[in-house]
Amino acid sequence: IKRGLVLLGVEEERIYLEDRSTSTYENLEYSKEFIDDSHSKGIVVSNSFHLYRAVLMAEEQGLDVTGLPGKTPRISVVQMHVREYAALTKLYLDLLLK
């Protein structure tokens, strides 16, 4: 993704890489370290099937974000939507039990 952004004209020093996370939740949590107080709104980029849950997790962590979907390979659509449905159910249960 970094290479693609640079090819599109984004200056390399404006790109921050978060490389510690093992989940979307951790990625959001660790990425907050790169956000200063002068930035109040952001964009979450993820596969189209995962975007809804990613935005919910970001908002749950206090981030004001808009989702930007990426393309999902056609071969993965059914499998990923089934997986995402199960993961979304778990997220809702976790939020209800808090």
N, C-alpha and C positions, 0 to 999 in steps of 0.2 A: 504494500500500500504506500509506503514511504516513497519508493521509486516512482510510482504512478503519480503521486502528488507533486514530486519534483518535476516530472515530465510535463505536468499541467501548469507549471510556473510557480508553485509554492516554494518559497525560500526554505532551504533545508533547516536553517536555524529556528524556523517557526514551527517545526514538527517535533513533537515530544513523544517519545516511545515509552509505553508502560509495558514492562516485560516480566513482572513478578506474578501476575495473576494466573489463577487456574480456573476461574469462572467469570461470568459476566458480572456478578455481584462484586467480586474482588477487583475486577478491572475498573468498575465505576468508583469503588472506594479508593483505590490507589491513584486513579486519575485525578481525584479531587485535589491531590497535592500539587498539581500543575496549575490549578485555577486560583487566581488571586481575587481579592474582593471587588475589583473594578469590573469583573465580568459576571453578569448575573444570568445570562442565558447561553445555552449551548446546544449542540447537535449530537445526537447519538446515531451512529451509522452502524447498521447491522443487516443481516439477511432479512428479506421481507417476512419470512415466517417467524422470526425471532424478535422483530422490532417492537411489537406491542409489549411483550414481557420486559424487554430491556428498558423501555421508557418507564414502565411501572416501577422497576427496581431503582432507576435513577431518581424518580420523584420520591420514592420511599426514603432515599438517602438525602433528600433535601435539595436536589438539583432541579433547576427549571430548564427543561430540555424539549426539543422538538425531534422527532424521529425522521431519519432519511434512509429509505430502504435501498438495499443493494439487490442485485439479481440473485435468484436461487437457481442453481442448475436444475434443469427439468427432470433429470434422473433422480434427484433427491427430494422432490416436492412432497410426495405422499409420505415417505419415511420421516422427513423432518417435521411435517405438520402433526403427525401422530405423536412424535416425541415431544413437540412443543406443547401440545394439548395436555399431556401428562405433567410436564414441567410447570405449566401455568396453573394447573389444579393444585400442585404442591405449593406454589407461591401464594395462592389465595388462602390455602389452609394455614400456612405459616403466618400470614398477615392477620388472619382471624384469631389465631391462638396467642398473639402477642399481648 
